[in-house]
Amino acid sequence: MGEPAAYPMGAGAPPVCPRHPDRIAYVRCQRCHRPVCPECQRPAAVGVQCVDCVAEAARADRRTTTVLGGRPSAGGPVVTMGLMGLCVALWLAQQVSPRVFQDLAFAPGVGEDEPWRFLTSAFLHGPLVHILFNMLALWMLGPYAEALLGRARYLTLYLLSALGGSVAYLLLTPLSSTSGLVGASGAVFGLFGAIIVLNRARGVGTQGIWVNLAINAALPLIYHQIAWQAHLGGFLTGLVTAFVLSRSRKSPALAWGGTAAVTALVVGLAVARYVAG
C-alpha cells in the first residue's frame, strides 16, 4: 500500500499528517521528522514521536537479545537469587523436619518410582559448610551466566545440569544403593562447564574458570562423602547444553529444540539404567 504524501501538491501548502492527509500538522516527529497530527502524536523524551516510529521502536526492542541469543531482562540476577533462596529455605526446613530429606533426596533405589527426586535433591544440602560452598559458587557463577543467556535459557541450563548430575550418580552407583544424594553441586559444575564453552564462543579467556573448577573438583579428595559422580555429570551436561545454546544463538527454535534433545538423552540414560537393572 502506498503511503500518502506528507505534503499536498502545490507550492507553499501547509504540511499534513501522512496518516490523515485532511489534517494540517505543524508538529513533527522527533524520529522521522514527518508532520504528525494530535491523534498520531506520542510523548517522547524530547517532543513527540509518531505512532509508526513508536511501533518500529517496540519491534526493535523485542528483537534485542543477549550476546548468546537469550532475552535480556532488567532487575539483576533474579533467577540466581531465586535459586539460592529456595536452597536456603529448604535447608532451613531440613533442620526442622527430617521428612524433607526423606521425601526429596535422590537415591538410585527410589528414583525409578519417585522420579521428581532427580531434581528436588539439587535443592537440599547436608551440613552448613556444604550449602555455604555451593551458594558461594552459585553467587560467583550464576549472575554472569544469567546475563549471557537470559533468564529462561539460564534456568533451563541450571535444571538440566542438576538432572545430569543425578543421572550420572545413578549410572555410576549400584541400583541397590539407598544413600541419599543432595546438593546443588551438579548444577554448579554445569555452570562451570557452560561458562567455559560460552566464553570460548565469545573469544574470552577461560583460565580463571579452570582454576576455580580444579579447586572444586579436588574437594572430593578431602571430603570423601561428596558425590563426585554428580559433579562429573553436571559438568558434562553443562558443556553439551552450552554448546547447543552457543551454536543456536540466532535461532530460538533450534536452541529450544537442542535443549529438548539433550533432556531426552539424559532422561533416556536414566531409563536405560533402570531397564538394564
C-alpha positions in Angstrom: 0.0 0.0 0.0 1.4 3.4 -0.9 2.0 5.9 1.8 0.1 9.2 1.5 2.3 12.2 0.6 3.4 14.2 3.7 2.6 17.4 1.9 -0.2 18.1 -0.6 0.8 19.3 -4.1 1.2 23.0 -4.5 3.8 25.5 -3.5 3.5 26.9 0.0 0.8 24.4 1.0 0.8 23.6 4.8 2.1 20.2 6.0 -0.4 17.5 6.6 -0.3 14.3 8.7 0.8 11.3 6.5 -1.9 9.1 8.2 -4.6 11.7 8.0 -4.0 13.9 4.8 -7.0 16.0 5.6 -5.4 17.4 8.8 -2.8 20.1 8.9 0.1 19.2 11.2 2.8 21.7 12.0 4.4 19.5 14.7 7.0 17.0 13.5 8.0 13.6 14.8 11.4 13.8 16.5 12.5 10.5 14.9 11.3 10.6 11.3 10.7 14.4 11.1 7.3 13.9 9.3 4.4 16.1 10.3 2.2 14.4 12.9 -1.4 15.4 13.9 -2.5 15.3 17.6 -4.2 11.9 17.2 -0.9 10.3 15.9 1.4 12.0 18.4 3.0 10.0 21.2 5.1 11.7 24.0 8.8 11.2 23.7 11.8 12.1 25.9 12.1 15.2 23.7 9.0 16.4 21.8 6.7 13.8 20.3 7.0 10.8 18.0 4.5 9.4 15.5 2.7 6.1 16.1 4.7 4.5 13.3 8.1 5.2 14.9 6.8 4.1 18.3 5.7 0.8 16.8 9.0 0.3 15.0 10.9 1.0 18.2 8.8 -1.6 20.0 9.6 -4.2 17.4 13.3 -3.4 17.7 13.1 -3.9 21.4 11.5 -7.3 21.0 14.3 -8.3 18.7 17.0 -7.3 21.2 18.8 -10.4 22.6 21.8 -11.1 24.8 25.1 -11.9 23.1 24.2 -15.5 23.1 20.6 -15.2 21.9 18.6 -15.0 25.1 16.1 -12.4 26.0 17.7 -9.6 28.2 15.9 -8.8 31.4 16.2 -5.8 33.8 16.3 -6.2 37.5 19.6 -8.1 38.1 20.2 -11.9 38.6 16.6 -12.7 39.6 16.8 -16.4 38.8 20.1 -16.9 40.6 18.7 -15.2 43.7 15.5 -17.3 43.5 17.5 -20.5 43.3 19.6 -19.5 46.2 16.6 -18.5 48.2 14.9 -21.9 47.5 18.0 -23.8 48.6 18.3 -21.8 51.8 14.6 -22.2 52.6 14.7 -26.0 52.1 17.9 -26.3 54.1 16.2 -24.5 57.0 13.2 -26.8 56.6 15.6 -29.8 56.8 16.7 -28.5 60.2 13.2 -28.6 61.4 12.0 -31.9 59.9 13.9 -34.9 58.6 10.9 -35.7 56.3 12.2 -33.0 53.9 15.3 -35.0 53.3 13.5 -38.3 53.2 10.9 -37.1 50.7 13.1 -35.1 48.4 16.7 -36.6 48.4 17.7 -38.8 45.5 18.9 -42.4 45.7 19.2 -44.9 42.9 16.9 -47.3 44.8 14.0 -44.9 44.9 14.4 -42.8 41.8 12.5 -45.1 39.5 9.3 -44.9 41.5 9.8 -41.2 42.6 11.5 -39.5 39.6 11.0 -36.0 41.0 13.9 -36.7 43.3 16.3 -36.3 40.4 15.7 -32.6 40.6 14.5 -31.9 44.1 17.7 -33.3 45.5 19.6 -30.4 43.9 17.9 -28.0 46.3 18.7 -29.9 49.5 22.1 -29.8 51.4 23.9 -31.5 54.2 26.0 -29.7 56.8 26.2 -25.9 56.9 29.6 -25.9 55.1 28.0 -27.8 52.2 25.4 -25.2 51.5 27.8 -22.3 52.1 30.3 -23.7 49.5 27.5 -24.3 46.9 25.8 -20.9 47.4 29.1 -19.1 47.2 29.9 -20.8 43.9 26.4 -20.2 42.6 26.6 -16.5 43.5 30.0 -16.2 41.7 28.9 -18.0 38.5 25.1 -17.6 38.3 24.8 -13.8 37.6 27.4 -14.0 34.9 25.7 -16.9 33.1 22.3 -15.4 33.6 23.4 -12.2 31.9 24.9 -14.1 29.0 22.0 -16.4 28.4 18.9 -14.6 29.6 16.7 -15.9 32.4 14.8 -18.7 30.6 17.9 -20.3 29.0 19.9 -19.9 32.1 17.2 -21.6 34.3 17.0 -24.4 31.7 20.7 -24.9 31.8 20.8 -25.0 35.6 18.0 -27.5 35.9 19.3 -29.7 33.1 22.7 -29.7 34.7 21.2 -30.7 38.1 19.3 -33.5 36.3 22.5 -34.6 34.6 24.3 -34.8 37.9 21.7 -37.1 39.4 21.6 -39.3 36.3 25.4 -39.7 36.4 25.2 -40.7 40.1 22.6 -43.2 39.0 24.8 -44.6 36.3 27.9 -44.9 38.4 26.3 -46.2 41.6 24.7 -49.6 42.3 21.0 -49.6 41.8 20.5 -51.1 45.3 22.1 -48.0 46.9 19.8 -46.0 49.2 22.4 -43.4 50.1 20.8 -40.0 49.7 22.3 -37.6 47.2 21.7 -33.9 47.9 23.3 -30.6 46.9 23.5 -28.1 44.1 27.0 -29.3 43.1 25.8 -30.9 39.9 24.1 -27.7 38.7 27.1 -25.6 39.9 29.5 -27.8 37.9 27.2 -27.5 35.0 27.7 -23.7 35.2 31.4 -24.2 35.3 31.2 -26.3 32.1 28.8 -23.9 30.4 30.9 -20.8 31.1 34.0 -22.4 29.6 32.0 -23.1 26.4 30.3 -19.7 26.3 33.5 -17.8 27.0 35.3 -19.6 24.2 32.4 -18.9 21.9 32.8 -15.2 22.7 36.6 -15.3 22.4 37.0 -14.7 26.2 39.7 -16.3 28.2 38.8 -19.3 30.5 41.9 -19.6 32.6 40.2 -18.3 35.8 37.3 -20.7 35.4 39.7 -23.7 35.0 41.5 -22.7 38.3 38.2 -22.5 40.2 37.0 -25.7 38.6 40.2 -27.5 39.7 39.8 -26.3 43.3 36.2 -27.5 43.5 37.0 -30.8 41.7 39.6 -31.5 44.4 37.1 -31.3 47.3 36.0 -35.0 47.0 39.6 -35.9 47.7 39.3 -34.1 51.1 35.7 -34.8 51.9 35.0 -38.4 50.8 31.3 -38.1 51.3 31.0 -35.7 48.3 29.5 -37.4 45.3 32.0 -36.8 42.5 29.7 -38.6 40.1 27.2 -35.7 40.3 29.9 -33.2 39.7 31.0 -35.1 36.6 27.5 -35.5 35.2 26.6 -31.9 35.9 29.8 -30.6 34.2 29.3 -32.7 31.1 25.7 -31.8 30.8 26.5 -28.1 31.2 29.2 -28.4 28.5 26.8 -30.0 26.0 23.9 -27.7 26.7 26.0 -24.6 26.5 27.5 -25.8 23.2 23.9 -26.2 21.8 22.9 -22.7 23.0 26.1 -21.1 21.7 25.6 -22.6 18.2 21.9 -21.6 18.0 22.1 -18.1 19.3 20.3 -16.7 16.3 17.5 -19.4 16.2 15.3 -19.7 19.3 13.6 -22.8 17.7 17.0 -24.5 17.3 18.1 -23.5 20.8 15.0 -25.0 22.4 14.9 -28.0 20.1 18.6 -28.7 21.0 18.0 -28.4 24.8 15.0 -30.7 24.4 17.2 -33.2 22.7 19.8 -33.0 25.5 17.0 -33.5 28.0 15.7 -36.6 26.1 19.3 -38.0 26.1 19.8 -37.5 29.8 16.3 -39.0 30.7 16.9 -41.8 28.2 20.1 -42.8 30.0 18.3 -43.0 33.3 15.5 -45.1 31.8 18.0 -47.4 30.2 19.8 -47.8 33.5 16.7 -48.9 35.3 15.6 -51.2 32.4 19.0 -52.9 32.4 18.8 -53.4 36.1 
